[in-house]
Amino acid sequence: MERAQLSLGGLLLLLFIITIVVVLLVVPVKMANRRGRSAIGWFLFSLIFSPFLAMLFLLLLGETNAKRHERIIEEEELRNRYRVN
């Protein structure tokens, strides 16, 4: 009976660790999408090297020029929509 409890505890620990790893791999993917970068490429980078290293690089790289241009246009449209004449 005690052995079954240990294996259940081990299984729960394994599921917890897998959940943490999946969350850590999803964060760089979301960051890459928001910055206009390749989600698959950054997923592979974080899988091979480290999710923390991928997040750091994404923070340092920032947005792509195309994504920055798209964001500026969206902000300008919002300003024009809510501007009081």
N, C-alpha and C positions, 0 to 999 in steps of 0.2 A: 504494500500500500504506500509506503513512504517513497519507494522508487517512482511510482506513478505521479506523486506530487512533485517530485523533483523534475520529472520530464515535462509536466505541465508548466511549472515555473520556467523551465528552460525554453519551452515553446513560446510562452508569453514574452520572455526577454527577446527572443529572436524576432517575433512579430514587431515588438517595439523598436528594435534596431532597424529593421527593414523599413518601417514607417518613417523613421528619422532620415534614413538615407534617401528615400523617395522624395521627401519634402526638400531636402538639401539639393537634390538634382532638379527639382521643379523651379526653385527660386531663380537660378541663372537663366533658365528658359524664358520665364516671365520677364526678367530684366532685359534680355536680348530682344524680345518682341517689342517692348516699350521703347527701345532705343533704335529700332529699325534694323536690327542685326539678325543673322541667321540663327534661328532657335535650334535647329538640328546640329549645326556646327558647335554652338556653345554647349549643348547637351553632351556631345561627344567629348569636348574639351574637359568639361567638369567630370565626366565619367572616367576619363583616362588620368587626368591630373588631380584636380581637387575642385569641389564646388566653391570653396572659399576663394581659391585663386581665380576662378572664373568670375565670381562676383566682384573681386577687386579690379580685375582687368576691365570688366564692363563699366564699373564706376569711373575708372581712369579714361577710358575711350569715349564715353558719352554717346550722344546721338550721332547718327550719320547725317550728312548734309541734307539728304533727301527727306529724312524724318524731321529734321529741324525746319526745313522749308514747309513741309506739310503741317506741322504744328503751328507755325506762324500764320499760315493762311487760315487755319481753323480758328485761331484766336481772333484774328481780324474779322472774320465772319461773325463770330459771337459778339464782338464789340459793336459791329454795325447793326446787328439784329436788336440789341438792347440799348442802343444809343437813343437818348431823348433829344428830339429836335426842338 
